[in-house]
Amino acid sequence: MEHVNYLIMNNITNYFVYGKILINIYTIIFWTPYAYQYIDLILEDIGKLNWVKEIVDQATSITKFIYNKVIILSMMRRFMDDMELLHQGII
């Protein structure tokens, strides 16, 4: 916890309780319990912009192409030191 200085979390009851416990134990941590929802709403609005949709669609197409072609996937992994592309989805 020595490198953590800010918590952004969902306001589900369990997280709210844990957040309070953490900031009482580690007084140097700042905490914003409701920021998660605001950030989520902001990112949803950004995702609705046409130019962002185009970029996400292009990135999705490239990712699908690479992962559906074994030879290309093998080349990508070899030249990227076994790193993987990020997949779009809910975390």
C-alpha positions in Angstrom: 0.0 0.0 0.0 3.0 2.3 0.1 2.5 3.3 -3.6 -1.2 3.8 -3.4 -2.4 7.3 -2.8 -5.9 7.5 -4.3 -8.8 5.1 -4.4 -11.6 5.2 -7.0 -14.2 2.6 -6.4 -17.8 1.7 -6.9 -20.2 2.8 -4.2 -21.6 -0.7 -3.5 -22.0 -1.0 0.3 -19.2 -3.5 0.7 -16.7 -1.3 -1.1 -17.9 1.8 0.8 -17.2 0.1 4.1 -13.8 -1.2 3.0 -12.9 2.3 1.7 -13.7 3.8 5.0 -11.6 1.2 6.8 -8.7 1.7 4.4 -8.6 5.5 4.8 -8.7 5.1 8.6 -5.7 2.8 8.5 -3.8 4.6 5.8 -4.3 8.3 6.4 -2.3 9.3 3.3 -4.8 7.8 0.9 -7.5 10.0 -0.7 -10.8 8.4 -1.5 -13.6 9.3 -3.9 -16.4 6.7 -3.5 -18.7 7.9 -6.2 -16.0 8.8 -8.9 -16.4 5.4 -10.5 -19.9 6.2 -11.7 -18.9 9.6 -13.0 -15.9 8.3 -14.9 -18.1 5.5 -16.3 -20.7 8.0 -17.5 -18.0 10.3 -19.0 -16.4 7.3 -20.9 -19.8 6.3 -22.2 -20.4 9.8 -23.6 -17.0 9.8 -25.2 -17.7 6.4 -26.7 -20.8 7.8 -28.4 -18.7 10.3 -30.4 -18.6 9.3 -34.1 -14.8 9.6 -34.4 -14.3 7.5 -31.3 -16.7 4.9 -32.6 -14.8 4.7 -35.9 -11.5 4.2 -34.1 -12.9 1.5 -31.8 -14.5 -0.3 -34.8 -11.1 -0.2 -36.6 -9.2 -1.5 -33.6 -11.8 -4.2 -33.1 -11.5 -5.3 -36.8 -7.7 -5.4 -36.6 -7.8 -7.4 -33.3 -10.3 -9.9 -34.8 -8.1 -10.2 -38.0 -5.0 -10.9 -36.0 -6.5 -13.4 -33.6 -8.3 -15.2 -36.4 -5.1 -15.8 -38.4 -2.7 -18.2 -36.7 0.4 -17.1 -38.7 -0.2 -13.4 -38.1 -0.9 -14.1 -34.4 2.3 -16.1 -34.1 4.3 -13.2 -35.8 2.7 -10.6 -33.6 3.6 -12.6 -30.4 7.2 -13.2 -31.6 7.8 -9.5 -32.4 6.0 -8.2 -29.3 7.7 -10.5 -26.8 4.6 -12.6 -26.2 2.5 -9.5 -25.3 -1.2 -9.7 -26.1 -3.6 -7.1 -27.6 -6.3 -5.7 -25.3 -9.8 -7.0 -26.0 -12.7 -4.7 -25.8 -15.2 -5.7 -23.1 -16.4 -5.3 -19.6 -13.8 -5.7 -16.9 
